[in-house]
Structures are given as structure tokens and as C-alpha cells.
Amino acid sequence: MRNILYKGISLFIAVSSVMPVWAQDRNFESCPLEVINKGWSNKTIENVINGSLGIMLERFDQTWPTWMVGSVRETMEKGLDKQVLDKETDLTVTVDSKNGYVRVGDGGTDGEYMSACYWKRSNGHRLLAVLLGKPTDPCIEVLCTYDYDPVRKCLTPEPDILKGYRWGDKGAYNQIFCILPRKGKNVIVNDWSGDGGPVQHTFTWDGMKPVYAKTTPLKLDE
């Protein structure tokens, strides 16, 4: 029993250390990203009543809860397109309903971040992407991609989307960061794992999924 209590307290401390104070005050339950990374691809999410971004994110959050998606849901429920969570760090929730895109991020600190969007597939389904990440302790990025079936009303994991260009695909210490589209349909992957310097991979939409199009040198901000 003592070991169980110790593990529970350790997990709480680990989660609390990366969860903003405002989120702790609101009692957001948050699943460690390492746990989501190991489990999301093996679990179909049932009872998704429609393919709207709000409903799909709701069922994702009920399955893999995080304070980030919880804050997006809270912002959407308030009917807002923007909510500043922390003025000091510029931690902000952005909801772009017109383009089917949401984001949580700050002004460049070491805080956790997320974004999500969806595409309409040529077979009448939808492809949902939920990106979750944190830059430290440890640095990790999790890209969860699902097919939404309007008949079965479920989200089925599709882990082969962007296979080879996801975090960890090129080794434990190689950093690959994904950028989901707010406008347009292209997915960008910034890859810092090559010996020749950082590069940017572009994936274009083929009606069913993003497919590799080109690789160019990554232009760093001056």
C-alpha cells in the first residue's frame, strides 16, 4: 500500500510540475503525455455523435484528458475565439471555428502546448489530428491521428499518418516538430535530426491524408 501511495504522489507531483497554476485551480485532470504517447494508437474512441471539432475533441479529452484540451473545451463552451490564461507568459487559447483549428500556446516559455485540426476525406469520413507537446522534462511531442466514421460514430487511430516523420521515428534523441495547418491543408514538419542542418518537410493533402511533397532547408529566424 505504501508503494502505491508513493507512486500516486510522485505522479501527481510530476503532472503538477508542468501544469499551469490556473489549470490546477480549476481541477483539470491531466494525463501525462508519455502515457498518451504509448496508448493512443491502440484505443478506438467510441460514441462520437458527430464529426464537429468540438465533439471529437470532447471525446478525445474524455479518453485522454489534458489541461490543454480541457482549456480549449472551456473556451469553446464560452463561445469565445480567444482566451488568455496567463498574461505573464501570454498563454492563450485560440479557437478558429471557421478553419476547424484550435491551439494552446504561450510566448515561447517551456510550457506545454497543443493544437488540433481536421480534414474532410474524399470517402465522407474526417481525419482528426491532435498534437500535444512539451519542450522539457522530458521534451516530447505526441501526434494523435484518427479516422472519424460518421456511420460507426467512432474515432479509429491511424498511426501510419506521417510515419517516419513523427517524434521518435528517427531515434530517441532526434527532435522532429509538427505544425498543423490553421489555413490551407499542408502539414509542416521541422526536422532537426539531420547531420546537414535542420530541414523542413512539407506534406500536401491528397484527399485522404497528408503525403510527402518536398524537403527544404529550414529558414531560421534572424
C-alpha positions as CSV (number, residue, x, y, z in Angstrom):
1,M,0.0,0.0,0.0
2,R,2.8,2.4,0.9
3,N,4.4,1.8,-2.6
4,I,1.1,2.5,-4.3
5,L,0.6,5.7,-2.4
6,Y,4.2,6.8,-3.1
7,K,3.7,6.2,-6.9
8,G,0.5,8.1,-6.8
9,I,2.0,11.1,-5.1
10,S,5.0,11.0,-7.4
11,L,2.7,11.0,-10.5
12,F,0.7,13.9,-9.0
13,I,3.9,15.9,-8.5
14,A,5.2,15.2,-12.0
15,V,1.9,16.3,-13.6
16,S,1.6,19.3,-11.4
17,S,5.1,20.5,-12.2
18,V,4.1,21.1,-15.9
19,M,0.5,22.1,-15.3
20,P,-0.1,25.9,-15.0
21,V,-1.4,27.2,-11.7
22,W,-4.6,28.3,-13.3
23,A,-5.3,24.8,-14.5
24,Q,-4.6,23.3,-11.1
25,D,-7.0,25.8,-9.6
26,R,-9.7,24.5,-12.0
27,N,-9.0,20.9,-11.1
28,F,-8.3,19.9,-14.7
29,E,-7.3,16.2,-14.8
30,S,-4.2,15.8,-16.9
31,C,-2.8,12.5,-18.3
32,P,1.0,12.5,-18.8
33,L,2.0,12.9,-22.4
34,E,4.2,9.8,-22.1
35,V,1.2,7.7,-21.2
36,I,-0.8,9.1,-24.2
37,N,2.1,8.5,-26.5
38,K,2.2,4.8,-25.5
39,G,-1.5,4.2,-25.6
40,W,-3.5,6.4,-28.0
41,S,-2.7,4.3,-31.1
42,N,-4.2,1.1,-29.5
43,K,-7.6,2.6,-28.4
44,T,-10.6,3.4,-30.6
45,I,-12.8,6.1,-29.2
46,E,-16.5,5.1,-29.4
47,N,-19.7,7.1,-29.1
48,V,-18.6,10.2,-31.1
49,I,-22.1,11.6,-32.0
50,N,-20.8,13.8,-34.9
51,G,-17.7,14.9,-36.7
52,S,-17.6,18.5,-35.4
53,L,-14.3,19.5,-34.0
54,G,-15.8,20.3,-30.6
55,I,-17.4,16.9,-30.2
56,M,-14.3,15.0,-31.5
57,L,-12.1,16.9,-29.0
58,E,-14.6,16.3,-26.2
59,R,-14.4,12.5,-26.7
60,F,-10.7,12.6,-27.1
61,D,-10.4,14.6,-23.9
62,Q,-12.7,12.2,-22.0
63,T,-10.4,9.3,-23.2
64,W,-7.0,11.1,-22.8
65,P,-7.6,14.1,-20.6
66,T,-5.2,17.0,-20.5
67,W,-5.5,20.5,-19.2
68,M,-4.7,21.8,-22.7
69,V,-7.7,20.2,-24.5
70,G,-9.8,20.9,-21.3
71,S,-9.0,24.6,-21.7
72,V,-10.0,24.5,-25.4
73,R,-13.3,22.9,-24.5
74,E,-13.9,25.5,-21.8
75,T,-13.2,28.3,-24.3
76,M,-15.5,26.8,-26.9
77,E,-18.3,26.3,-24.3
78,K,-18.0,30.1,-23.5
79,G,-18.4,30.9,-27.2
80,L,-15.0,32.6,-27.3
81,D,-12.5,32.6,-30.1
82,K,-9.6,33.6,-27.8
83,Q,-8.9,33.3,-24.1
84,V,-5.8,34.5,-22.3
85,L,-4.9,32.1,-19.5
86,D,-1.8,33.7,-18.2
87,K,-0.8,37.3,-19.1
88,E,2.7,36.9,-17.9
89,T,3.6,34.1,-20.2
90,D,1.0,35.0,-22.9
91,L,-0.5,31.5,-22.5
92,T,-3.5,31.7,-24.9
93,V,-6.3,29.5,-26.2
94,T,-7.2,30.1,-29.9
95,V,-10.4,28.8,-31.4
96,D,-10.7,29.2,-35.2
97,S,-14.1,27.6,-35.8
98,K,-14.2,28.8,-39.5
99,N,-11.0,26.9,-40.3
100,G,-11.6,23.9,-37.9
101,Y,-8.5,24.7,-35.9
102,V,-7.6,25.2,-32.2
103,R,-4.4,25.9,-30.4
104,V,-3.0,26.4,-26.9
105,G,0.4,28.0,-26.5
106,D,2.5,30.7,-24.8
107,G,5.0,33.3,-25.8
108,G,7.9,30.9,-26.0
109,T,8.5,29.6,-22.5
110,D,9.0,25.9,-21.6
111,G,5.3,25.3,-21.2
112,E,3.2,22.5,-22.7
113,Y,1.4,23.2,-26.0
114,M,-1.3,21.7,-28.2
115,S,-3.1,22.2,-31.5
116,A,-5.8,20.3,-33.4
117,C,-7.5,20.4,-36.7
118,Y,-9.4,18.1,-39.1
119,W,-9.7,17.4,-42.8
120,K,-12.7,16.2,-44.8
121,R,-11.8,13.0,-46.5
122,S,-12.9,12.0,-50.0
123,N,-14.8,9.0,-48.7
124,G,-17.1,11.1,-46.5
125,H,-15.0,10.5,-43.3
126,R,-12.9,13.0,-41.5
127,L,-9.3,12.9,-40.4
128,L,-8.7,14.4,-36.9
129,A,-5.2,15.4,-35.7
130,V,-4.4,16.3,-32.1
131,L,-0.9,17.5,-31.4
132,L,0.4,17.6,-27.8
133,G,3.9,18.6,-26.7
134,K,6.2,19.9,-24.1
135,P,9.8,21.2,-24.6
136,T,11.3,20.0,-21.4
137,D,11.4,17.2,-18.7
138,P,11.4,15.4,-21.0
139,C,11.0,17.0,-24.4
140,I,8.2,15.1,-26.2
141,E,5.6,15.6,-28.9
142,V,2.7,13.4,-29.5
143,L,0.7,13.4,-32.8
144,C,-2.6,11.6,-32.5
145,T,-4.4,11.0,-35.8
146,Y,-7.8,9.4,-36.2
147,D,-10.3,8.5,-38.9
148,Y,-13.8,9.6,-37.9
149,D,-16.5,7.3,-39.3
150,P,-19.9,9.0,-39.4
151,V,-21.8,5.7,-39.6
152,R,-20.0,3.8,-36.8
153,K,-19.5,7.2,-34.9
154,C,-16.1,6.4,-33.7
155,L,-12.5,7.7,-33.9
156,T,-10.1,4.9,-35.1
157,P,-6.4,5.6,-34.6
158,E,-4.3,5.9,-37.8
159,P,-0.7,5.9,-36.5
160,D,0.8,5.4,-40.0
161,I,-0.1,9.0,-41.0
162,L,3.2,10.9,-41.4
163,K,5.0,7.6,-40.5
164,G,8.8,8.2,-40.4
165,Y,8.3,11.9,-39.6
166,R,6.8,11.8,-36.1
167,W,8.6,12.4,-32.9
168,G,10.8,9.5,-32.0
169,D,10.7,7.9,-35.5
170,K,14.3,8.7,-36.1
171,G,15.6,7.9,-32.7
172,A,15.1,8.8,-29.1
173,Y,17.2,11.9,-29.1
174,N,16.2,13.3,-32.5
175,Q,13.9,16.3,-32.5
176,I,11.1,16.4,-35.0
177,F,8.3,19.0,-34.6
178,C,5.0,19.1,-36.5
179,I,3.0,22.1,-37.4
180,L,-0.7,21.5,-38.1
181,P,-2.4,23.9,-40.6
182,R,-4.7,26.7,-39.4
183,K,-5.2,27.8,-43.0
184,G,-4.9,25.5,-46.1
185,K,-4.2,21.8,-45.8
186,N,-0.5,21.4,-45.7
187,V,1.3,19.9,-42.8
188,I,4.8,21.1,-42.0
189,V,7.4,19.1,-40.1
190,N,10.6,20.8,-38.8
191,D,13.3,18.2,-38.6
192,W,16.5,18.8,-36.5
193,S,17.8,15.3,-36.7
194,G,20.0,15.5,-39.9
195,D,23.7,16.0,-39.9
196,G,23.4,18.6,-42.7
197,G,21.4,21.0,-40.6
198,P,17.7,21.5,-39.9
199,V,15.3,20.9,-42.7
200,Q,11.6,21.4,-43.3
201,H,9.3,18.6,-44.7
202,T,6.1,19.6,-46.5
203,F,3.1,17.3,-46.8
204,T,0.2,18.1,-49.1
205,W,-3.4,16.8,-48.9
206,D,-4.3,14.0,-51.4
207,G,-8.0,13.7,-50.4
208,M,-7.4,11.1,-47.7
209,K,-4.2,12.1,-45.9
210,P,-1.1,14.4,-45.9
211,V,1.5,12.9,-48.3
212,Y,5.2,13.8,-48.6
213,A,5.8,16.6,-51.1
214,K,9.3,18.1,-50.6
215,T,12.1,18.8,-48.2
216,T,13.8,22.2,-48.0
217,P,16.4,23.8,-45.6
218,L,14.7,25.2,-42.5
219,K,14.9,29.0,-42.5
220,L,15.8,30.1,-39.0
221,D,14.5,33.4,-37.7
222,E,17.2,36.1,-37.6
